[in-house]
Amino acid sequence: MTATDVDIEHDIERDIDVLADYPVFAAYNANVDAIVRVDDELAAALGEPVDDDSPEKLHATGELVTALQRTMTAGHGNELPMSDELAATLLEVVEPDEQGLGGQAGLMSNVLSVLGAAPVFYTYMLSDRQRATFQRPDRIRYPVNEDGELALVPLTDAPVADQTKVNFIFEFTEGTEFHGVTATDDTRLIAAMRPERFNLEIGDLDEVVDRLGEEVGCALLSGYHSLKRRYEDGTGFEEHVASGKRTLRRLREGHDMRVQVEYGVTHYEELRRLIREEIVPEADLVGLDGRELSMLVSDLGLGDALPETGRPAVDDYEALAAVLDELDVDGVRLHATDYFLTATDDYLDPEAGRRGFEFAAVVAAAKASGGRVRTPEDVQGGLAYPPSDDGVAAVAELADHVGAETTAAGSLATDAVVAVPNRVVPNPQGTVGIGDAVAAASFALENALVDADPARSEERLSGSHADD
């Protein structure tokens, strides 16, 4: 099966209608992204690489150059924290090609606001500069403690900080040359600031966070990987992960609310263990990209037991299924370039998962082709891009592997696996935020479908291709 064999239509208006005013909580990480194209000018500005054995943290431009070379050779994205000194140097010697909203929670809230949902967004510090990067701040609410009561105020009225977290996003395309190294794929390296305030502590909101669960249908939580090894007050990973766990439990206490945790890339092995053992079991679903899946498989010691069939979706599914067996969650989800895939164990209705992924593929294509999605109508532009040949073929191979049939749209939905081919855009305007748009659009829509009025649930779940 190829893309020419599948039905590329999708009822975007129906999905937008289902998603309208659906409340989704997103926390914790948000920042301003300084996007820089990797080229000869950057090479000159940063200088020569230095010998460095895969650092956990970047301290100097030479280390950054070496990390960029490794990322370009590996062909998958990476993220490394940087020292305050390196951040100050980059702000002086590098002129960003573009600056805009960054951070998973910020990006997810932004896309949900544009799609017509009703996101509730929290981050540790929100500067005026950062707030100005949101496209629809009037549609985003921010939780605050007002005299012991929870209040959800418009983002335009949220308390502001005097510091802005800036991450440098170094983007490159396949074939880009940099200090003698050639990129093997289109991806990026993130050099991330780690302010003291990014510590999972939510201040006086802690007093009322249990009431927040009454106001939202589901939650997308991210940024656990942003913790510092050691803070100025002497605390470290263990104290702050424990605090984040308490917050998550109180958020869910007494509420039938589903939670997806975005795993994130961190090179601190101890932090990955704490996230895996303390945070993940409190969620329903874990979201991963390819790099995060590889790290998780390695950390769990699963690599030697996994088959290598040469069929990408089959290999990814087997990896996800193995991870799922080790984690106390209902589903593990991957967004790859050519397809989206969830290995599940009684997580929601698979038809809702399929609809969510198919919607997310159109949103991703619209964002990749135009750089930004500014209105719900902009999403329609994603329909101009059919599912990729590689994605359709990969999902068909997976369907054969599990003994199931694909739909007319080339999708797969069973009680154990949901897979949908992505609509890949040639020469995308940018890669920043596409994965977060996929996570937000798919998770929010599938939850909105399931939480819909029971009298309309059958109609809503009978959307495009449900009868195939």
C-alpha positions as CSV (number, residue, x, y, z in Angstrom):
1,M,0.0,0.0,0.0
2,T,1.2,3.5,-0.9
3,A,-0.1,7.0,-0.2
4,T,-1.9,6.9,-3.6
5,D,-4.0,4.0,-2.3
6,V,-5.3,5.7,0.8
7,D,-8.2,8.1,1.4
8,I,-6.5,11.4,2.3
9,E,-9.7,13.2,3.4
10,H,-10.4,14.0,7.0
11,D,-13.2,15.9,8.6
12,I,-11.3,18.7,10.2
13,E,-14.4,20.7,11.0
14,R,-15.9,17.9,13.0
15,D,-12.7,17.5,15.0
16,I,-12.5,21.2,15.7
17,D,-16.1,21.1,16.9
18,V,-15.4,18.3,19.3
19,L,-12.4,20.1,20.6
20,A,-14.1,23.5,21.1
21,D,-13.7,24.8,24.6
22,Y,-12.4,21.5,25.9
23,P,-10.2,22.3,29.0
24,V,-6.7,20.9,29.0
25,F,-4.1,21.6,31.7
26,A,-0.5,21.9,30.5
27,A,2.6,22.4,32.7
28,Y,5.5,23.0,33.5
29,N,8.1,24.1,30.9
30,A,8.0,27.2,28.7
31,N,10.6,29.6,27.3
32,V,11.6,31.7,24.4
33,D,13.3,29.8,21.6
34,A,16.2,31.4,19.8
35,I,16.4,29.5,16.5
36,V,19.7,29.4,14.7
37,R,20.4,27.7,11.3
38,V,23.7,25.8,11.3
39,D,25.9,27.3,8.6
40,D,29.4,28.6,7.9
41,E,28.6,31.9,9.8
42,L,27.7,29.9,12.9
43,A,30.9,27.8,12.6
44,A,33.0,31.0,12.6
45,A,31.1,32.5,15.5
46,L,31.5,29.4,17.7
47,G,35.1,28.4,16.8
48,E,36.6,25.0,16.8
49,P,35.4,21.8,18.5
50,V,37.1,20.4,21.6
51,D,37.6,16.9,22.7
52,D,34.7,16.1,25.0
53,D,33.3,12.8,26.1
54,S,29.5,13.4,25.7
55,P,29.1,16.0,28.4
56,E,26.0,16.1,30.6
57,K,26.2,19.9,30.5
58,L,27.7,22.4,28.0
59,H,30.1,25.0,29.5
60,A,31.9,26.5,26.5
61,T,31.4,27.1,22.7
62,G,33.9,24.4,21.8
63,E,31.8,21.8,23.7
64,L,28.7,23.1,21.9
65,V,30.4,22.6,18.5
66,T,31.3,19.0,19.5
67,A,27.8,18.3,20.6
68,L,26.4,19.7,17.4
69,Q,28.8,17.4,15.4
70,R,27.6,14.3,17.3
71,T,23.9,15.2,16.8
72,M,24.4,15.8,13.1
73,T,26.2,12.5,12.7
74,A,23.6,10.6,14.8
75,G,20.7,11.9,12.8
76,H,18.3,12.4,15.7
77,G,17.6,15.4,17.9
78,N,19.3,16.1,21.2
79,E,19.0,18.4,24.2
80,L,21.7,19.5,26.6
81,P,21.6,22.0,29.5
82,M,24.1,24.8,29.3
83,S,25.8,26.9,31.9
84,D,24.8,30.5,32.6
85,E,28.2,31.6,31.3
86,L,27.7,29.8,27.9
87,A,24.2,31.2,27.7
88,A,25.6,34.8,28.2
89,T,28.2,34.1,25.5
90,L,25.7,32.9,23.0
91,L,23.5,35.9,23.5
92,E,26.6,38.0,22.6
93,V,28.1,36.2,19.6
94,V,25.1,34.5,17.9
95,E,22.3,36.3,16.1
96,P,19.2,34.1,16.0
97,D,17.5,33.7,12.7
98,E,14.1,33.6,14.5
99,Q,12.8,33.9,18.0
100,G,9.5,32.6,19.3
101,L,7.6,30.6,21.8
102,G,9.3,27.5,23.1
103,G,9.0,24.8,25.8
104,Q,6.6,21.9,25.6
105,A,3.9,23.2,27.9
106,G,4.0,26.6,26.3
107,L,3.9,25.2,22.8
108,M,1.1,22.8,23.6
109,S,-1.0,25.5,25.2
110,N,-0.5,27.7,22.3
111,V,-1.6,25.2,19.6
112,L,-4.6,24.2,21.7
113,S,-5.7,27.8,22.1
114,V,-5.4,28.3,18.3
115,L,-7.5,25.1,17.7
116,G,-10.3,26.5,19.9
117,A,-9.7,24.4,23.0
118,A,-9.6,26.0,26.5
119,P,-6.1,25.3,27.8
120,V,-5.0,26.1,31.4
121,F,-1.3,26.7,31.4
122,Y,1.2,26.9,34.2
123,T,4.9,27.6,34.2
124,Y,7.3,28.8,36.8
125,M,8.0,32.2,35.5
126,L,6.3,34.1,32.7
127,S,8.0,37.3,31.5
128,D,6.3,40.0,29.3
129,R,8.7,39.0,26.5
130,Q,7.6,35.4,26.7
131,R,3.9,36.1,27.0
132,A,4.1,38.2,23.8
133,T,5.1,35.0,21.9
134,F,1.7,33.4,22.4
135,Q,-0.8,33.8,19.5
136,R,-4.0,33.6,21.4
137,P,-3.2,34.6,25.1
138,D,-6.9,35.6,25.5
139,R,-7.9,31.9,25.1
140,I,-5.4,30.6,27.7
141,R,-6.0,30.7,31.4
142,Y,-3.4,30.7,34.2
143,P,-4.0,29.2,37.7
144,V,-3.4,31.4,40.7
145,N,-4.1,31.3,44.4
146,E,-6.3,34.2,45.4
147,D,-6.7,34.2,49.2
148,G,-6.8,30.5,49.4
149,E,-9.1,29.9,46.5
150,L,-8.2,28.7,43.0
151,A,-8.7,31.3,40.3
152,L,-8.1,30.9,36.5
153,V,-7.2,34.2,35.1
154,P,-6.5,35.1,31.5
155,L,-2.9,34.8,30.5
156,T,-2.8,38.5,29.8
157,D,-3.5,39.0,33.6
158,A,-1.1,36.3,34.9
159,P,1.7,37.4,37.2
160,V,4.9,38.2,35.3
161,A,8.6,37.6,36.1
162,D,11.6,39.8,35.4
163,Q,13.7,36.9,33.9
164,T,13.2,35.1,30.6
165,K,14.3,31.6,30.0
166,V,15.9,31.4,26.5
167,N,16.8,28.1,24.8
168,F,19.0,28.1,21.7
169,I,17.7,25.7,19.0
170,F,20.4,24.9,16.4
171,E,18.6,23.5,13.3
172,F,20.1,21.8,10.3
173,T,19.0,19.8,7.3
174,E,20.3,16.6,5.8
175,G,23.6,17.4,4.0
176,T,24.4,20.4,6.1
177,E,28.2,20.7,6.6
178,F,29.7,22.0,9.8
179,H,33.4,21.7,10.8
180,G,33.9,18.7,8.6
181,V,30.8,16.8,9.6
182,T,27.7,16.3,7.4
183,A,24.2,16.0,8.8
184,T,22.5,12.7,8.2
185,D,19.0,13.9,8.7
186,D,16.8,17.0,9.3
187,T,16.9,17.6,13.1
188,R,18.3,19.9,15.8
189,L,20.3,20.3,19.0
190,I,18.8,22.3,21.9
191,A,21.1,24.1,24.2
192,A,18.8,24.8,27.2
193,M,19.0,27.3,30.0
194,R,18.3,25.9,33.4
195,P,17.2,28.7,35.8
196,E,17.0,28.0,39.5
197,R,13.2,28.5,39.4
198,F,12.7,25.5,37.1
199,N,12.4,23.0,40.0
200,L,8.8,21.5,40.0
201,E,7.9,23.7,43.0
202,I,4.7,25.6,42.4
203,G,4.7,28.0,45.3
204,D,1.4,29.0,46.8
205,L,-0.5,27.3,44.0
206,D,0.3,24.1,45.9
207,E,-2.4,25.0,48.4
208,V,-5.2,24.8,45.8
209,V,-3.8,22.4,43.1
210,D,-6.2,19.7,44.2
211,R,-9.1,21.9,43.0
212,L,-7.5,22.3,39.5
213,G,-8.5,18.8,38.6
214,E,-12.1,19.8,38.8
215,E,-11.6,22.4,36.1
216,V,-10.0,20.3,33.3
217,G,-10.6,17.2,31.4
218,C,-7.1,16.0,31.0
219,A,-3.5,17.1,31.6
220,L,-0.3,17.2,29.5
221,L,2.7,17.4,31.8
222,S,6.3,18.0,30.7
223,G,9.6,19.5,31.8
224,Y,10.6,17.0,34.4
225,H,13.8,16.5,32.4
226,S,14.7,20.2,33.0
227,L,15.7,19.7,36.6
228,K,19.2,20.7,37.7
229,R,21.4,18.2,39.4
230,R,22.0,20.6,42.3
231,Y,20.3,23.9,43.3
232,E,21.8,26.8,45.2
233,D,19.8,25.8,48.3
234,G,21.5,22.4,48.3
235,T,18.5,20.4,47.0
236,G,18.7,18.2,44.0
237,F,16.8,15.7,41.8
238,E,15.3,13.6,44.6
239,E,13.7,16.4,46.5
240,H,12.1,18.0,43.5
241,V,11.0,14.8,41.8
242,A,9.3,13.9,45.1
243,S,7.6,17.3,45.1
244,G,6.4,16.9,41.5
245,K,5.0,13.5,42.4
246,R,3.0,14.9,45.3
247,T,1.6,17.6,43.0
248,L,0.6,15.1,40.4
249,R,-1.2,12.9,43.0
250,R,-3.0,15.9,44.4
251,L,-4.0,17.1,40.9
252,R,-5.7,13.8,40.2
253,E,-7.1,13.1,43.7
254,G,-10.8,12.5,43.5
255,H,-10.9,13.3,39.8
256,D,-11.4,11.1,36.8
257,M,-8.8,12.9,34.8
258,R,-6.3,11.3,32.4
259,V,-2.6,12.4,32.3
260,Q,0.0,12.2,29.7
261,V,3.6,12.8,30.7
262,E,6.1,13.8,28.1
263,Y,9.3,12.0,28.9
264,G,12.0,14.4,27.6
265,V,15.7,14.0,27.0
266,T,18.1,14.3,29.8
267,H,21.7,13.0,30.0
268,Y,21.5,12.7,33.8
269,E,21.0,8.9,34.3
270,E,19.8,9.4,37.9
271,L,17.1,11.9,36.8
272,R,15.9,9.5,34.1
273,R,15.5,6.8,36.8
274,L,13.6,9.0,39.1
275,I,11.2,10.2,36.3
276,R,10.7,6.6,35.3
277,E,10.1,5.2,38.8
278,E,8.4,8.1,40.5
279,I,6.6,10.3,37.9
280,V,5.6,7.9,35.1
281,P,3.5,5.5,37.3
282,E,1.3,8.5,38.3
283,A,0.3,9.0,34.6
284,D,-1.9,7.1,32.2
285,L,0.3,7.6,29.1
286,V,3.9,8.4,28.3
287,G,4.8,10.4,25.2
288,L,8.2,9.8,23.5
289,D,10.2,10.7,20.4
290,G,12.7,8.3,18.9
291,R,15.6,9.5,20.9
292,E,13.7,9.2,24.2
293,L,12.5,5.7,23.3
294,S,16.1,4.6,22.6
295,M,17.2,6.0,26.0
296,L,14.3,4.3,27.8
297,V,14.9,0.9,26.1
298,S,18.6,1.1,27.1
299,D,17.9,2.2,30.7
300,L,15.5,-0.7,31.1
301,G,18.0,-3.2,29.7
302,L,15.7,-4.3,26.9
303,G,17.9,-3.8,23.9
304,D,19.2,-7.3,23.5
305,A,15.8,-8.9,23.8
306,L,14.2,-6.8,21.0
307,P,14.1,-8.1,17.4
308,E,15.5,-6.1,14.5
309,T,13.2,-6.8,11.6
310,G,14.2,-3.9,9.4
311,R,10.6,-2.8,9.4
312,P,10.5,0.5,11.3
313,A,7.0,0.5,12.7
314,V,7.2,-3.2,13.7
315,D,10.5,-2.6,15.5
316,D,9.2,0.5,17.2
317,Y,6.0,-1.3,18.3
318,E,7.9,-4.2,19.8
319,A,10.1,-1.7,21.7
320,L,7.0,0.2,22.9
321,A,5.3,-3.0,23.9
322,A,8.4,-4.1,25.9
323,V,8.6,-0.7,27.6
324,L,4.9,-0.9,28.4
325,D,5.4,-4.2,30.1
326,E,8.0,-2.6,32.4
327,L,6.0,0.6,33.2
328,D,2.9,1.0,35.3
329,V,0.9,2.9,32.6
330,D,-1.9,2.2,30.2
331,G,0.0,3.3,27.0
332,V,3.3,4.3,25.6
333,R,3.2,6.7,22.6
334,L,5.8,7.5,19.9
335,H,5.8,10.3,17.3
336,A,8.2,9.4,14.5
337,T,8.7,11.3,11.3
338,D,6.5,9.0,9.1
339,Y,4.0,7.7,11.6
340,F,2.5,8.0,15.1
341,L,2.2,4.9,17.2
342,T,0.8,3.9,20.6
343,A,1.2,0.5,22.3
344,T,-1.7,0.2,24.7
345,D,-3.1,-1.8,27.6
346,D,-6.7,-0.7,28.0
347,Y,-6.1,2.9,27.3
348,L,-9.3,4.7,26.1
349,D,-11.2,3.7,22.9
350,P,-8.8,2.8,20.1
351,E,-11.1,4.6,17.6
352,A,-10.6,7.8,19.6
353,G,-6.9,7.3,19.5
354,R,-7.0,6.8,15.8
355,R,-9.0,10.0,15.3
356,G,-6.7,11.9,17.5
357,F,-3.6,10.8,15.5
358,E,-5.2,11.5,12.2
359,F,-6.2,14.9,13.3
360,A,-2.7,15.5,14.7
361,A,-1.1,14.5,11.3
362,V,-3.1,17.2,9.6
363,V,-2.2,19.8,12.2
364,A,1.5,18.8,12.0
365,A,1.4,19.2,8.2
366,A,-0.3,22.6,8.4
367,K,2.4,23.8,10.9
368,A,5.3,22.3,9.0
369,S,4.2,23.9,5.7
370,G,3.4,27.3,7.0
371,G,5.6,27.6,10.1
372,R,2.7,28.5,12.3
373,V,-1.0,27.7,12.6
374,R,-2.8,30.9,13.5
375,T,-6.5,29.9,13.2
376,P,-8.5,26.7,13.0
377,E,-9.0,27.4,9.3
378,D,-5.3,27.2,8.8
379,V,-5.4,23.5,9.7
380,Q,-7.3,22.8,6.5
381,G,-4.0,23.5,4.6
382,G,-2.6,20.3,6.1
383,L,-5.0,18.3,3.9
384,A,-3.0,19.2,0.9
385,Y,-0.3,16.8,2.0
386,P,-1.1,13.1,1.8
387,P,0.2,10.5,4.2
388,S,3.8,9.7,3.4
389,D,4.5,6.6,1.3
390,D,7.0,5.4,4.0
391,G,4.4,5.9,6.7
392,V,1.6,4.1,4.9
393,A,3.9,1.2,4.1
394,A,5.2,1.1,7.7
395,V,1.7,1.0,9.2
396,A,0.7,-1.7,6.7
397,E,3.7,-3.8,7.8
398,L,2.7,-3.4,11.4
399,A,-0.9,-4.4,10.7
400,D,0.3,-7.5,9.0
401,H,2.6,-8.2,12.0
402,V,-0.3,-8.0,14.5
403,G,-2.8,-9.7,12.3
404,A,-5.1,-6.8,11.7
405,E,-6.4,-4.7,8.8
406,T,-5.7,-1.0,8.1
407,T,-8.5,1.4,7.3
408,A,-9.0,3.2,4.0
409,A,-6.8,6.0,5.5
410,G,-4.0,3.6,6.1
411,S,-4.5,3.6,9.9
412,L,-4.5,0.8,12.4
413,A,-6.6,0.6,15.6
414,T,-6.8,-2.4,17.9
415,D,-7.0,-2.8,21.6
416,A,-3.2,-3.3,21.7
417,V,-1.9,-0.8,19.1
418,V,-2.9,2.4,17.3
419,A,-0.8,3.6,14.4
420,V,-1.4,6.3,11.8
421,P,0.8,7.5,8.9
422,N,2.0,11.1,9.2
423,R,1.5,13.7,6.5
424,V,5.2,14.6,5.9
425,V,5.9,18.0,4.3
426,P,8.9,18.3,2.0
427,N,11.2,21.1,3.1
428,P,9.3,22.2,6.2
429,Q,9.4,25.8,7.4
430,G,10.8,24.6,10.7
431,T,10.8,21.5,13.0
432,V,10.4,23.3,16.4
433,G,7.1,22.6,18.1
434,I,5.8,20.0,15.6
435,G,6.1,17.1,18.0
436,D,4.4,19.2,20.7
437,A,1.6,20.0,18.3
438,V,1.2,16.3,17.6
439,A,1.1,15.5,21.3
440,A,-1.4,18.2,22.2
441,A,-3.8,17.7,19.3
442,S,-3.9,14.0,19.5
443,F,-4.3,13.7,23.3
444,A,-6.8,16.6,23.6
445,L,-9.0,15.3,20.8
446,E,-9.1,11.7,22.0
447,N,-10.0,12.8,25.5
448,A,-12.6,15.2,24.2
449,L,-14.2,12.4,22.2
450,V,-14.3,10.0,25.1
451,D,-15.6,12.7,27.5
452,A,-18.3,13.8,25.0
453,D,-21.9,13.6,26.0
454,P,-22.9,9.9,25.9
455,A,-25.9,10.6,23.7
456,R,-23.5,12.0,21.0
457,S,-20.5,9.7,21.6
458,E,-21.5,7.2,19.0
459,E,-21.9,9.9,16.4
460,R,-18.7,11.6,17.3
461,L,-16.6,8.4,17.2
462,S,-18.1,7.5,13.8
463,G,-16.0,10.2,12.1
464,S,-13.9,9.8,9.0
465,H,-13.1,6.1,8.1
466,A,-14.5,4.7,11.3
467,D,-16.6,2.3,9.2
468,D,-13.8,1.1,7.0
